[in-house]
Amino acid sequence: MRGPSPTGSPLPYAMLVFVSLLWGSSFLCIKISSQAFDPGSIAFGRTGIAAAALVVAALAMRLRWPRAPRLWGQMAALALFSQALPFLLLGVAAHLTTSADMALMMGGAPIFTFLIARLFGLGEAWNPRAALGLALGLVGVVVSLGAPLAAAAPAAGEPGLGRALAALAALGFAAGAVISRSLSREIGPTMSAAGSMLASAALLIGPWLALGGSPSPEALATTPFAPLAALLALGLVNTALAYFVYFRLIASAGATFAALNNYIVPVLGMIAGALALGEPVGASSWLGLACVLGGVVLTGSAANAARVIVSR
């Protein structure tokens, strides 16, 4: 799918960098939020705040809500696979490993998108370049999963399990990317984002209550400021604002150009964790990321699956 060319205006490039910064720093916010909140509260808080902001935006734009049950079913599927489950998995991963590790595993999202699109017959035909890129990307994911933490790493429960959960979240983002293709064409990107995020918040009420539920006023009053601020920023800035700007970028420059964020987000996420929290990033992590991004470059030109929306 090709869109308008961004050539001739610096705005699309600025929007691409802005969205990449927002999504790249989201793993840092998740990690900081985990200092005071359980995974259910992080996921529900993120979607609840984002849903409220996006619904307000949709109302301000006077958009019409879809009435067909089929469209709401698609939004529910998008919410489940691309938002609710990945957000919950990342909330658990934040208690097990570093934010840099979580960001690193997002590099596999375009590779997973390619696999899912091929499985359902939505991608282009196999060719040697695509096969090589797929193999290289999968090697990178395996290397990243097994990357050891440096001795100076902050305490992390089970980094290997945390990376695996983050990789599953990337798989969910990839599945949602495939689902969102037709939905965005039918009801528009802003309504897709607002409706699916509203559905995500509804889906996460159960896990939120099961994992702790609403804290008492006394507990909230004693919650440190940093986790509270991180959770608010995660929902309002790293999710709602990022979705809104990203879909505007697709409208102005096309999905192919917008998908370039997949090259930038893992690097920014790893750097943010290293700078803000002193998280170590070993040589094997950089090697795994290089393999993943190399695989994305090779498969990107061979499959239109690597050019669909992959949001986190």
C-alpha positions as CSV (number, residue, x, y, z in Angstrom):
1,M,0.0,0.0,0.0
2,R,1.5,3.3,-1.0
3,G,0.5,6.7,0.1
4,P,1.4,10.3,-0.7
5,S,5.1,11.0,-0.9
6,P,6.6,12.9,2.0
7,T,9.1,14.6,-0.2
8,G,9.0,18.4,-0.3
9,S,7.8,19.0,3.3
10,P,9.7,18.4,6.6
11,L,6.5,17.9,8.5
12,P,6.1,14.1,7.8
13,Y,9.6,13.5,8.9
14,A,9.1,15.5,12.1
15,M,5.9,13.5,12.8
16,L,7.7,10.3,12.2
17,V,10.4,11.2,14.7
18,F,7.8,12.4,17.2
19,V,5.8,9.2,17.1
20,S,9.0,7.1,17.3
21,L,10.0,9.1,20.4
22,L,6.6,8.5,22.0
23,W,6.6,4.8,21.4
24,G,10.3,4.4,22.2
25,S,9.8,6.0,25.6
26,S,6.7,4.1,26.4
27,F,8.7,1.1,27.7
28,L,10.5,3.5,30.2
29,C,7.0,4.7,31.4
30,I,5.9,1.1,31.8
31,K,9.0,0.2,33.8
32,I,8.6,3.2,36.1
33,S,4.9,2.5,36.6
34,S,5.7,-1.1,37.6
35,Q,7.4,0.3,40.7
36,A,3.9,1.0,42.3
37,F,1.3,-0.7,40.0
38,D,0.5,-4.3,39.1
39,P,0.3,-5.4,35.4
40,G,-3.5,-5.1,35.4
41,S,-3.5,-1.6,36.7
42,I,-0.9,-0.5,34.2
43,A,-2.8,-2.0,31.2
44,F,-6.2,-0.8,32.3
45,G,-4.9,2.6,33.4
46,R,-3.1,3.1,30.0
47,T,-6.1,2.1,27.9
48,G,-8.7,3.9,30.1
49,I,-6.8,7.2,30.0
50,A,-6.1,6.8,26.2
51,A,-9.7,5.9,25.5
52,A,-11.1,8.9,27.3
53,A,-8.7,11.2,25.4
54,L,-9.5,9.6,22.0
55,V,-13.2,9.6,22.5
56,V,-13.1,13.3,23.3
57,A,-11.0,13.9,20.1
58,A,-13.6,11.9,18.1
59,L,-16.5,13.9,19.5
60,A,-14.6,17.2,18.9
61,M,-14.1,16.1,15.3
62,R,-17.9,15.2,15.1
63,L,-17.1,11.8,13.8
64,R,-20.0,9.3,13.5
65,W,-19.7,6.1,15.5
66,P,-20.2,2.9,13.5
67,R,-23.5,1.0,14.1
68,A,-22.8,-2.3,12.3
69,P,-22.1,-5.1,14.8
70,R,-19.6,-6.5,12.3
71,L,-17.5,-3.3,12.7
72,W,-17.6,-3.4,16.4
73,G,-16.6,-7.0,16.3
74,Q,-13.5,-6.0,14.2
75,M,-12.7,-3.3,16.7
76,A,-13.0,-5.8,19.6
77,A,-10.6,-8.1,17.8
78,L,-8.2,-5.3,17.2
79,A,-8.5,-4.3,20.8
80,L,-7.8,-7.8,22.1
81,F,-4.8,-8.7,19.9
82,S,-3.2,-5.3,19.4
83,Q,-3.9,-3.5,22.7
84,A,-5.3,-5.3,25.7
85,L,-3.2,-8.5,25.5
86,P,0.1,-6.8,24.5
87,F,-0.4,-4.0,27.1
88,L,-1.0,-6.7,29.8
89,L,2.0,-8.8,28.7
90,L,4.2,-5.7,28.8
91,G,2.9,-4.9,32.3
92,V,4.0,-8.3,33.5
93,A,7.3,-8.1,31.6
94,A,8.1,-4.8,33.3
95,H,8.2,-6.7,36.6
96,L,10.7,-9.2,35.2
97,T,13.1,-7.4,33.0
98,T,14.3,-4.0,31.9
99,S,12.6,-1.4,29.7
100,A,15.5,-1.8,27.2
101,D,14.8,-5.5,26.9
102,M,11.1,-4.8,26.2
103,A,12.0,-2.2,23.5
104,L,14.5,-4.6,22.0
105,M,11.8,-7.3,21.4
106,M,9.6,-4.8,19.5
107,G,12.1,-5.1,16.6
108,G,10.5,-8.4,15.8
109,A,7.0,-6.9,15.1
110,P,7.5,-6.4,11.3
111,I,8.9,-9.9,11.0
112,F,5.8,-11.3,12.8
113,T,3.6,-9.2,10.6
114,F,5.1,-10.7,7.6
115,L,4.6,-14.2,8.9
116,I,0.9,-13.6,9.9
117,A,0.2,-11.9,6.5
118,R,1.7,-14.9,4.7
119,L,-0.3,-17.3,6.8
120,F,-3.6,-15.7,5.8
121,G,-2.5,-15.1,2.2
122,L,-2.3,-11.3,2.6
123,G,1.4,-10.9,1.7
124,E,3.3,-11.1,-1.5
125,A,4.8,-14.3,-2.9
126,W,7.8,-15.8,-1.3
127,N,11.2,-15.1,-2.9
128,P,14.8,-15.7,-1.8
129,R,15.3,-12.2,-0.4
130,A,12.2,-12.4,1.7
131,A,13.2,-15.9,3.0
132,L,16.7,-14.6,3.9
133,G,15.2,-11.6,5.7
134,L,12.8,-13.7,7.6
135,A,15.5,-16.1,8.7
136,L,17.8,-13.2,9.7
137,G,15.1,-11.6,11.7
138,L,14.1,-14.7,13.5
139,V,17.8,-15.3,14.4
140,G,17.9,-11.8,15.8
141,V,14.8,-12.5,18.0
142,V,16.4,-15.7,19.3
143,V,19.7,-13.9,20.0
144,S,17.8,-11.1,21.8
145,L,15.9,-13.6,23.9
146,G,19.1,-15.2,25.1
147,A,21.1,-12.0,25.6
148,P,22.6,-12.0,29.1
149,L,22.2,-9.1,31.5
150,A,25.4,-7.4,32.6
151,A,26.5,-7.8,36.2
152,A,25.5,-4.2,37.0
153,A,22.0,-4.8,35.8
154,P,19.2,-3.6,38.2
155,A,17.4,-6.4,39.9
156,A,15.2,-8.2,37.5
157,G,13.1,-11.3,38.4
158,E,13.3,-13.4,35.3
159,P,14.7,-11.5,32.3
160,G,14.4,-14.4,29.9
161,L,10.7,-14.8,30.7
162,G,10.2,-11.0,30.5
163,R,11.8,-10.9,27.0
164,A,9.6,-13.8,25.9
165,L,6.4,-12.0,27.1
166,A,7.5,-8.8,25.3
167,A,8.1,-10.9,22.2
168,L,4.5,-12.2,22.5
169,A,3.3,-8.6,22.8
170,A,5.1,-7.8,19.6
171,L,3.3,-10.7,18.0
172,G,0.0,-9.3,19.2
173,F,0.9,-5.9,17.7
174,A,1.6,-7.7,14.4
175,A,-1.7,-9.5,14.5
176,G,-3.5,-6.2,15.1
177,A,-1.6,-4.6,12.2
178,V,-3.2,-7.1,9.8
179,I,-6.7,-6.7,11.4
180,S,-6.6,-2.9,11.2
181,R,-6.0,-2.7,7.5
182,S,-9.6,-3.1,6.4
183,L,-11.1,-1.5,9.5
184,S,-9.2,1.8,9.0
185,R,-10.4,1.9,5.4
186,E,-14.0,1.5,6.4
187,I,-14.4,3.8,9.4
188,G,-11.3,6.0,9.4
189,P,-8.2,5.9,11.5
190,T,-9.3,8.1,14.3
191,M,-12.5,6.2,14.9
192,S,-10.6,2.9,14.7
193,A,-8.3,4.1,17.4
194,A,-11.0,5.5,19.6
195,G,-13.4,2.6,19.3
196,S,-10.7,-0.1,19.7
197,M,-9.2,1.7,22.7
198,L,-12.6,1.9,24.3
199,A,-13.1,-1.8,23.7
200,S,-9.6,-2.5,25.2
201,A,-10.5,-0.6,28.4
202,A,-13.7,-2.7,28.7
203,L,-11.8,-6.0,28.1
204,L,-9.2,-5.1,30.8
205,I,-11.7,-4.3,33.6
206,G,-11.8,-8.0,34.5
207,P,-8.0,-8.6,34.7
208,W,-7.6,-5.3,36.5
209,L,-10.1,-6.3,39.2
210,A,-8.6,-9.8,39.4
211,L,-5.1,-8.5,39.9
212,G,-5.9,-5.9,42.5
213,G,-8.5,-3.5,41.3
214,S,-9.1,0.1,42.3
215,P,-6.7,1.2,45.1
216,S,-8.1,2.9,48.1
217,P,-7.8,6.7,48.5
218,E,-5.2,6.1,51.3
219,A,-3.1,3.8,49.0
220,L,-3.3,6.4,46.2
221,A,-2.2,9.2,48.5
222,T,0.9,7.2,49.5
223,T,1.8,6.2,45.9
224,P,5.1,7.8,44.8
225,F,4.7,10.6,42.3
226,A,7.0,9.1,39.6
227,P,4.9,5.9,39.0
228,L,1.7,8.0,39.0
229,A,3.1,10.5,36.5
230,A,4.5,7.7,34.4
231,L,1.1,6.0,34.1
232,L,-0.6,9.2,33.2
233,A,2.0,10.0,30.6
234,L,1.8,6.4,29.3
235,G,-2.0,6.7,28.7
236,L,-2.3,10.3,27.6
237,V,1.0,10.9,25.7
238,N,2.5,7.5,24.7
239,T,-0.8,6.0,23.7
240,A,-3.6,8.5,22.9
241,L,-1.4,11.2,21.4
242,A,0.9,8.7,19.6
243,Y,-2.1,7.0,18.0
244,F,-3.6,10.3,16.9
245,V,-0.4,11.6,15.4
246,Y,0.5,8.3,13.8
247,F,-2.8,8.0,11.9
248,R,-2.4,11.6,10.8
249,L,1.0,10.7,9.5
250,I,-0.5,7.8,7.5
251,A,-3.1,10.2,6.0
252,S,-0.4,12.7,4.9
253,A,2.5,10.5,4.0
254,G,1.2,7.0,3.6
255,A,1.5,3.8,5.6
256,T,4.8,2.8,4.0
257,F,6.5,5.9,5.2
258,A,4.8,5.7,8.6
259,A,6.0,2.1,9.1
260,L,9.6,3.3,9.2
261,N,9.0,3.9,13.0
262,N,9.7,0.1,13.3
263,Y,13.4,0.9,12.6
264,I,13.6,3.6,15.2
265,V,11.5,2.6,18.2
266,P,13.7,-0.3,19.5
267,V,16.9,1.8,19.4
268,L,15.2,4.8,21.1
269,G,13.7,2.5,23.8
270,M,17.0,0.9,24.6
271,I,18.7,4.2,24.8
272,A,16.0,5.7,27.0
273,G,16.3,2.8,29.5
274,A,20.1,3.1,29.5
275,L,20.1,6.9,30.1
276,A,17.1,7.3,32.5
277,L,17.5,4.1,34.6
278,G,21.0,3.1,34.0
279,E,19.9,-0.2,32.4
280,P,22.8,-2.1,30.7
281,V,22.6,-3.0,27.1
282,G,25.1,-5.8,26.2
283,A,26.8,-6.5,22.9
284,S,24.5,-9.5,22.2
285,S,21.5,-7.2,22.6
286,W,22.8,-4.9,19.9
287,L,23.7,-7.9,17.7
288,G,20.2,-9.2,18.0
289,L,18.7,-5.8,17.2
290,A,21.0,-5.5,14.2
291,C,19.9,-8.9,12.9
292,V,16.2,-8.1,13.4
293,L,16.4,-4.7,11.6
294,G,18.5,-6.3,8.8
295,G,15.7,-8.8,8.4
296,V,13.1,-6.1,8.3
297,V,15.0,-4.3,5.5
298,L,15.2,-7.4,3.4
299,T,11.5,-8.5,4.0
300,G,10.1,-5.0,3.8
301,S,10.7,-4.7,0.0
302,A,9.4,-8.2,-0.6
303,A,6.1,-8.1,1.4
304,N,3.4,-5.5,1.8
305,A,2.8,-7.0,5.2
306,A,5.8,-5.0,6.5
307,R,4.1,-1.8,5.3
308,V,0.9,-2.1,7.4
309,I,0.2,-0.3,10.7
310,V,2.2,-1.7,13.6
311,S,1.3,0.2,16.7
312,R,2.2,-0.3,20.4
